[in-house]
Amino acid sequence: MNIGIVCYPTFGGSGVLATELGKALADKGHNVHFITYQQPVRLTGFSANIFYHEVRVPTYPLFDYPPYETALASTMVDVVKNNNVDLLHVHYAIPHAAAAYMAKKILERENRFIPVITTLHGTDITLVGRDKTYAPVVAFSINQSDAITAVSQDLREETYKIFDIEKEIEVIYNFVDLKRFSKRPIDAFKKVIAPHGERIILHASNFRKIKRIPDVIHIFKQLNEIIPSKLLLVGDGPERPMAEDLCRELDICDDVRFVGKQQDMEEIFAIADLFLLPSEYESFGLSALEAMAGSTPVVASHVGGLPEIIKQGENGYMAPVGNVGQMSQYAIDILKDEKTLHHFKANARKQAERFDIHRIVPQYEKLYERFLHSFSLNVV
Ligand code: GMT
């Protein structure tokens, strides 16, 4: 198959998932055409059947806001026509589903019928998408997609609650490549972070408000008073300066390290003892799944799709949003002795196996085949 994938090229979960999906499809022999404004961060190395098409957005003095959506739709048309693309799979509804609808309509006028599959990732529905400046276009373009998938059952339900969706939304869970997360901890790295054998606590995100970074820091502070630990903060974003101030205020700077955006998350998860994700909302929580794949238990908020991957008291714990005291107590419970920690780590890895890439990617392939078949029969 020749598949066009449209996504954000950044460190965000939807872009990471879309890139990993494209790479996995290419490994299985499909030709994959990434269409985005920058080379996706996880698209490294060379693969004979992966192609990257950059969306160029020319500027003009008249444009305070260069029209990305128009440039994207035009690039989609061009890529489909020149590469015999069979279908377009867009990740994150805004603005990708609307641009895909436009491209589809243009191609239809040339008698080319291209199925559009939209994968909803979370904030495209629950936060940004529902904003009334975007909502009508989001709802319309989702409804115009030939297939809609959501990354969790919760996101599926939320989408039906927020928008008037006339079609079936299929749940295809996010996945992780377990093989990649099978690394043994690098002792030298561990020693640098925790020189006296302290527990290593990890948080990785885009440091946006929805991630509740102050909760991460307060949970760590309470935990560190009982169990000597180090906090590793991976990623960057608008909340970082505030987070640095808070660490100074709480006098915990010696135990906290901000390491910025990182590529080799496998090595970081391998040395971590616990992952914290006290978000306001997570449609799925791909970082939590990656942590589990690296045998790291998770303490998180009981929200969104997280209960679909975290099993209370088995591979982690969840507490109500903002209940920092409960979350730090759970962290202490997991980290209190080697035997308990080992048990949680083993269960985390076992749970991640349910979401292995080899189980999930065939679900997308099946979906593609179904729509290609229907389109060739003209029954959609
Ligand atoms: O919130 C983020 O980290 C970014 C955002 C994105 O679209 O890149 O993540 C959303 O999609 C991820 C991949 O499907 C999910 O794992 C995240 O839970 C989801 N974020 C939210 O729902 C807040």
Residues whose N, C-alpha, C, O or C-beta is under 5 A from the ligand:
A	BS01	GMT	G12 G13 S14 G15 L17 H121 G122 T123 V151 Y281 E282 S283 F284 G285 L286
